[in-house]
């Protein structure tokens, strides 16, 4: 095993956060504020993205994730259009059961008056449908079409368009599908209030309010606007570096997480990274932008769909189990001096060692959809300074959250990964045969180190 820098303590992280500008500090990332959340029993959450590649705008990959962070390649070169290019692909699932993408059909240097459409029944095998010429007089470029399904079920595409009179000044237009097959569209309507020189407009509706995130092409910042009608008028209330994301950011795509928070993904095209940032206070403040593991540096401009699908990890509660490492099959969780380690346990191990490697699985102390683990003395597994240890339940809310974990699917058949409840994106993993909670880096090694198989209890 290789060495690595030590994981920072909570105090270190808090000091670092205190040094950030207020706009960059997310209260939801402070201990005990943002929570992972379990999908309903017998189901799993699935997030899907279909980005084109930084090295190739002629095809798209498909990735999926169960936590909106650790995206894994589902299919490389999943779709190549019969002609032209595919950029800025936006994906949604229609009521007919098909997945649809719409996309930019040409490179940024070329005149591009069409947007493309394709569909799939499984997110892997895609069929080209058609290229649609956007009916705007003097159109120069139609870019970055984004799906938006309104609360009344109507299907819309928001596309950024420029005219030959100034090919680099973009305005967002709305196209509304006029048939269920998504082959006929209303006349384009400009979104009032956002105005010219804005591109990559992405909209979500919460309650009766439409929330728009859009890139200002002059300043290169992502701005924020609201309206009571889909077509506007919108009021832009946040400009400049209001969220701490920096400049030269584009392609915002927003998704709501299981825990109710919102995650914004955006393309840091200036530095070739892809970022995410979270908000837990209805978009007022955001976490510092963090490069997305695996796809950062590879993927370009995508949107995200979230689904609840059948399956997911299964772990019975109120039973005793032992937990075997998925990548070190002779090693098991074991309480050693109140710390959780991963020693070798065999049939010839002492009865004390077997007892120390046996745990009772119970409903999560902070969330009954999650899990908590008790040792033979009644102490609970929890994280402290990111180290996994066993302590007596002191009855506090903080302890309950520290001792609750959300089950995610592991790498090996039957294995499970345990996500920290109050540090979403952090997983229980072993390193040097000690267990900690650490933020996923998306590597195969991390996934294997954080996967454990529940087996018959040693004692």
C-alpha positions in Angstrom: 0.0 0.0 0.0 1.2 3.5 -0.8 1.4 6.3 1.7 -0.7 9.4 1.5 -1.2 12.7 3.3 -3.2 12.4 6.6 -6.9 13.1 6.5 -7.5 16.6 8.1 -9.3 16.7 11.4 -12.7 18.4 11.9 -10.9 21.4 13.4 -8.6 21.7 10.5 -11.5 21.6 8.1 -13.4 24.2 10.1 -10.4 26.5 10.2 -10.1 26.2 6.4 -13.7 26.9 5.9 -13.5 29.9 8.2 -10.9 31.3 5.8 -13.2 31.1 2.8 -15.4 33.9 1.7 -18.9 33.7 3.1 -20.3 32.9 -0.3 -18.2 29.8 -0.6 -19.1 28.3 2.8 -21.9 25.8 2.7 -23.6 25.4 6.1 -24.8 22.0 4.9 -21.2 20.7 4.9 -20.6 21.7 8.5 -20.7 18.7 10.9 -24.3 17.4 11.4 -26.0 19.7 8.9 -26.0 18.0 5.5 -27.2 14.4 5.6 -27.1 11.5 3.3 -30.5 9.9 2.9 -31.5 6.3 2.0 -33.8 5.6 -0.9 -37.0 3.6 0.0 -36.5 0.0 1.1 -36.0 -2.3 -1.9 -35.0 0.5 -4.2 -31.9 2.5 -5.2 -31.2 6.0 -6.4 -29.6 6.2 -9.9 -28.2 9.3 -11.5 -27.2 9.2 -15.2 -25.1 11.6 -17.3 -24.4 11.5 -21.0 -21.4 13.8 -21.6 -19.4 14.3 -24.8 -15.7 14.0 -24.3 -13.1 16.8 -23.9 -11.0 14.9 -26.5 -13.9 14.1 -28.9 -17.1 15.9 -29.6 -18.3 13.2 -32.0 -19.6 10.7 -29.4 -20.9 10.5 -25.9 -20.2 8.2 -22.9 -22.8 7.1 -20.4 -22.1 7.2 -16.7 -24.2 6.3 -13.7 -23.9 6.8 -9.9 -25.9 6.1 -6.8 -24.8 9.2 -4.9 -24.4 11.9 -7.6 -20.7 11.9 -6.9 -19.0 8.6 -7.8 -20.0 8.2 -11.5 -18.9 5.0 -13.1 -18.7 4.3 -16.8 -21.7 2.4 -18.0 -21.0 2.6 -21.8 -18.2 4.3 -23.7 -19.0 5.7 -27.1 -22.6 4.9 -26.5 -23.9 7.1 -29.3 -22.4 8.7 -32.4 -24.8 10.6 -34.6 -24.9 9.6 -38.3 -23.5 13.0 -39.3 -22.2 16.2 -37.7 -21.2 16.3 -34.0 -22.7 15.8 -30.6 -22.1 18.4 -27.9 -23.9 19.6 -24.8 -26.2 16.5 -24.5 -29.2 16.9 -22.2 -31.1 13.8 -21.1 -34.6 13.1 -19.7 -37.0 10.1 -19.4 -40.3 10.5 -21.2 -43.6 9.1 -20.0 -43.4 6.5 -22.8 -40.5 4.9 -21.0 -37.8 6.0 -23.4 -34.8 8.2 -22.6 -34.2 11.1 -24.9 -31.2 13.3 -25.6 -31.1 16.6 -27.4 -27.8 18.1 -28.3 -25.7 20.7 -30.3 -25.0 19.3 -33.8 -21.9 21.3 -34.8 -18.6 22.5 -33.3 -18.4 26.0 -31.9 -16.6 27.3 -35.0 -19.4 26.3 -37.4 -22.8 27.8 -38.2 -25.2 25.5 -36.4 -28.9 26.0 -37.0 -30.1 22.6 -35.9 -30.4 20.6 -32.7 -30.3 16.8 -32.7 -32.5 14.2 -31.0 -31.9 10.5 -30.2 -33.6 8.0 -27.9 -32.9 4.8 -26.0 -34.8 2.2 -24.0 -31.8 1.3 -21.8 -29.5 4.4 -21.7 -26.9 2.2 -23.6 -28.2 1.7 -27.1 -29.3 4.9 -28.8 -31.2 5.5 -32.0 -30.9 8.7 -34.0 -34.3 10.4 -34.5 -33.8 13.6 -36.4 -32.1 17.0 -36.6 -34.5 19.9 -36.0 -33.9 23.3 -37.7 -34.8 26.0 -35.1 -37.1 28.4 -37.0 -35.6 31.7 -36.1 -34.9 34.2 -38.9 -31.3 34.9 -39.5 -30.2 32.1 -37.1 -26.5 31.6 -36.8 -26.1 29.1 -34.0 -28.5 27.0 -31.9 -26.6 25.7 -28.9 -26.9 23.8 -25.7 -30.6 22.6 -25.8 -31.8 21.7 -22.3 -34.9 19.6 -21.5 -37.4 21.1 -19.1 -40.6 19.2 -18.1 -43.1 21.6 -16.4 -45.4 20.7 -13.6 -48.3 20.3 -16.0 -46.3 17.6 -17.8 -45.5 19.6 -20.9 -42.1 18.9 -22.4 -39.9 21.8 -23.4 -36.5 22.5 -24.7 -34.6 25.7 -23.8 -32.0 26.5 -26.5 -29.4 29.3 -26.7 -29.6 31.0 -30.1 -27.6 33.7 -31.9 -28.3 35.5 -35.2 -26.0 36.3 -38.1 -26.1 40.0 -37.1 -24.0 39.0 -34.1 -23.1 35.3 -34.0 -21.7 35.4 -30.5 -24.6 37.1 -28.7 -26.9 34.3 -27.4 -30.4 34.5 -26.1 -32.4 31.7 -24.5 -35.5 30.5 -26.4 -38.2 28.1 -25.4 -39.5 25.4 -27.7 -42.6 23.4 -26.5 -43.4 20.0 -27.8 -46.8 19.9 -29.5 -47.1 16.1 -29.7 -46.2 13.2 -27.5 -43.7 11.8 -30.0 -41.5 15.0 -29.5 -41.4 15.6 -33.3 -43.3 18.8 -33.5 -42.5 22.1 -31.7 -44.1 25.5 -31.0 -42.6 28.6 -32.4 -39.5 29.8 -30.4 -40.2 32.2 -27.6 -37.4 34.3 -26.0 -37.3 34.0 -22.3 -38.1 37.5 -21.1 -35.8 39.2 -18.5 -32.7 37.0 -19.0 -31.9 38.9 -22.1 -29.2 38.7 -24.8 -25.6 37.4 -24.2 -26.7 34.6 -21.9 -26.2 31.0 -22.8 -26.7 27.5 -21.2 -29.8 28.4 -19.4 -31.0 25.6 -17.1 -34.3 25.8 -15.3 -36.0 24.0 -12.4 -39.4 24.7 -10.9 -39.9 24.6 -7.1 -43.5 25.3 -6.0 -44.7 28.1 -8.2 -41.3 29.6 -8.9 -39.0 29.0 -11.9 -35.3 29.1 -11.0 -32.9 29.7 -13.8 -29.1 29.3 -13.8 -27.5 30.9 -16.9 -24.0 31.9 -18.0 -23.3 35.5 -18.7 -21.1 35.4 -21.8 -19.6 38.8 -21.1 -18.5 38.2 -17.5 -18.1 34.3 -17.8 -20.0 33.9 -14.5 -23.1 31.7 -13.9 -26.0 33.9 -12.8 -29.2 33.2 -11.1 -32.8 34.4 -11.9 -36.3 33.7 -10.9 -39.8 34.1 -12.5 -43.4 33.1 -11.8 -43.9 32.1 -15.5 -41.7 29.8 -17.6 -41.3 32.4 -20.3 -40.6 35.1 -17.8 -40.1 37.9 -17.1 -37.1 36.7 -15.1 -35.3 38.8 -12.5 -31.6 38.2 -12.4 -30.7 38.6 -8.7 -27.2 37.1 -8.4 -24.4 38.2 -10.7 -20.6 38.1 -10.7 -18.9 35.6 -8.4 -21.9 35.5 -6.1 -21.6 31.7 -5.3 -17.9 31.4 -5.1 -17.7 29.2 -8.3 -15.2 31.5 -10.1 -15.3 32.6 -13.8 -15.1 30.7 -17.0 -17.8 28.3 -15.9 -20.7 27.1 -18.1 -23.2 24.4 -18.7 -24.9 24.5 -15.2 -27.1 21.4 -14.5 -29.1 21.1 -11.2 -30.4 18.0 -9.5 -32.1 17.5 -6.1 -30.3 14.9 -3.9 -32.0 12.3 -1.7 -31.4 14.5 1.3 -33.3 17.4 -0.1 -30.3 19.5 -0.9 -29.4 20.6 -4.5 -26.3 19.8 -6.4 -25.2 22.0 -9.3 -22.8 20.6 -11.8 -20.9 22.8 -14.2 -18.1 22.7 -16.8 -15.0 24.5 -15.8 -13.9 24.8 -19.4 -11.1 27.3 -18.5 -9.2 24.7 -16.6 -10.7 21.5 -18.1 -12.2 20.4 -14.8 -15.8 19.5 -14.1 -17.2 20.7 -10.8 -20.1 20.3 -8.4 -21.4 22.5 -5.6 -24.2 22.0 -3.1 -26.8 24.2 -1.5 -29.0 23.5 1.5 -30.7 26.9 1.9 -32.6 27.3 -1.4 -29.6 28.5 -3.4 -28.5 31.3 -1.0 -25.1 29.8 -0.3 -23.1 27.1 -1.9 -20.2 24.8 -1.1 -16.8 25.5 -2.5 -16.6 24.0 -6.0 -15.0 20.5 -6.0 -13.8 18.6 -9.0 -16.0 15.7 -9.8 -14.1 12.4 -9.5 -13.5 10.2 -12.6 -15.2 12.4 -15.2 -13.4 15.7 -14.4 -11.0 16.4 -17.2 -12.8 13.8 -19.5 -16.5 14.9 -19.6 -17.9 18.1 -21.1 -21.3 19.8 -20.6 -23.9 17.4 -19.5 -27.2 17.3 -17.6 -28.3 14.8 -14.9 -31.4 12.7 -14.5 -32.3 11.0 -11.2 -34.4 7.9 -10.9 -35.6 5.5 -8.2 -35.0 2.0 -9.4 -35.6 -1.4 -7.9 -32.9 -3.3 -6.1 -30.1 -1.7 -4.1 -28.2 -3.3 -1.2 -30.0 -5.3 1.3 -29.0 -5.8 4.9 -31.3 -7.2 7.6 -31.6 -5.3 10.9 -31.6 -6.7 14.4 -29.3 -9.5 13.5 -25.6 -10.2 14.2 -23.2 -10.1 11.3 -19.5 -10.0 10.6 -18.1 -7.9 7.7 -15.5 -9.1 5.3 -13.3 -6.8 3.2 -14.3 -7.2 -0.5 -10.7 -7.0 -1.6 -8.9 -8.7 1.3 -11.0 -11.8 1.8 -9.3 -13.0 5.0 -9.8 -9.7 6.8 -12.8 -8.6 8.8 -14.1 -5.6 10.8 -12.8 -5.9 14.4 -13.0 -3.8 17.5 -9.5 -3.3 18.7 -9.2 -1.1 21.8 -12.3 0.8 20.7 -11.0 1.4 17.2 -12.3 -0.4 14.1 -9.5 -2.2 12.3 -9.3 -4.9 9.7 -7.2 -7.9 10.9 -7.1 -11.4 9.6 -9.8 -13.6 11.3 -9.9 -17.4 10.7 -11.5 -20.4 12.3 -8.5 -20.7 14.6 -8.8 -17.2 15.9 -9.6 -16.9 19.6 -13.1 -16.6 20.8 -12.4 -13.1 22.0 -11.2 -12.1 18.5 -14.3 -13.7 17.0 -16.6 -11.8 19.4 -14.7 -8.6 18.6 -15.5 -9.2 14.9 -19.2 -9.7 15.5 -21.7 -6.8 15.4 -25.4 -6.3 15.7 -27.0 -4.4 12.8 -29.8 -2.0 13.8 -31.8 0.8 12.3 -29.8 4.0 12.0 -29.9 6.1 15.1 -30.4 9.3 13.1 -32.3 7.8 10.2 -34.2 4.5 10.4 -33.6 4.1 6.6 -29.8 3.8 7.4 -27.8 1.5 9.6 -26.0 1.6 12.9 -23.7 -1.1 14.4 -23.3 -2.2 18.0 -20.4 -4.3 19.4 -20.8 -7.0 22.1 -20.6 -4.4 24.9 -23.4 -2.3 23.4 -21.1 0.5 22.1 -21.8 1.9 18.7 -19.6 2.3 15.6 -19.2 6.0 14.9 -16.6 8.3 13.2 -14.6 10.8 15.2 -12.0 13.0 13.5 -12.9 10.7 10.6 -11.6 7.6 12.4 -14.0 4.7 12.9 -14.3 3.8 16.6 -16.8 2.5 19.2 -18.3 4.6 21.9 -21.2 4.5 24.3 -24.3 6.3 22.9 -24.4 9.7 24.8 -27.9 10.4 23.5 -26.9 13.5 21.5 -28.0 14.3 18.0 -24.4 14.6 17.0 -23.6 11.1 18.2 -26.6 9.7 16.4 -25.5 11.2 13.1 -21.9 10.1 13.5 -23.2 6.5 14.1 -25.5 6.3 11.1 -24.5 5.0 7.7 -26.3 4.8 4.4 -25.9 1.5 2.4 -24.8 1.8 -1.2 -24.0 -1.0 -3.6 -20.4 -2.3 -3.3 -18.0 -3.5 -6.0 -18.3 -7.3 -5.4 -21.5 -9.3 -5.5 -23.3 -8.9 -2.2 -20.9 -6.3 -0.9 -22.0 -2.9 0.5 -20.5 0.5 0.8 -21.4 2.6 3.9 -21.8 6.3 3.3 -21.5 8.6 6.3 -24.9 10.1 7.2 -23.6 13.5 8.2 -20.7 13.7 5.7 -22.4 12.9 2.4 -19.9 11.6 -0.2 -17.6 10.2 2.6 -17.4 6.4 2.9 -16.2 4.0 5.5 -13.0 2.6 4.0 -9.9 0.8 5.1 -6.3 2.0 4.7 -3.4 0.3 6.3 -6.0 -2.0 7.8 -7.6 0.8 9.7 -11.1 2.1 9.0 -11.9 5.7 8.4 -14.6 7.8 6.7 -13.1 9.6 3.6 -14.5 11.4 0.6 -14.8 9.2 -2.4 -12.1 9.9 -5.1 -13.8 7.8 -7.7 -10.9 5.3 -8.1 -11.4 1.6 -8.4 -9.1 1.2 -5.3 -11.2 3.4 -3.2 -14.4 1.6 -4.3 -12.8 -1.7 -3.4 -11.4 -0.4 -0.1 -14.9 0.8 0.9 -16.8 -2.4 0.0 -17.6 -4.9 2.7 -19.6 -8.1 2.5 -21.9 -9.0 5.4 -21.4 -12.7 6.3 -22.4 -15.1 9.1 -21.3 -13.8 12.4 -18.1 -15.3 13.8 -19.6 -15.4 17.3 
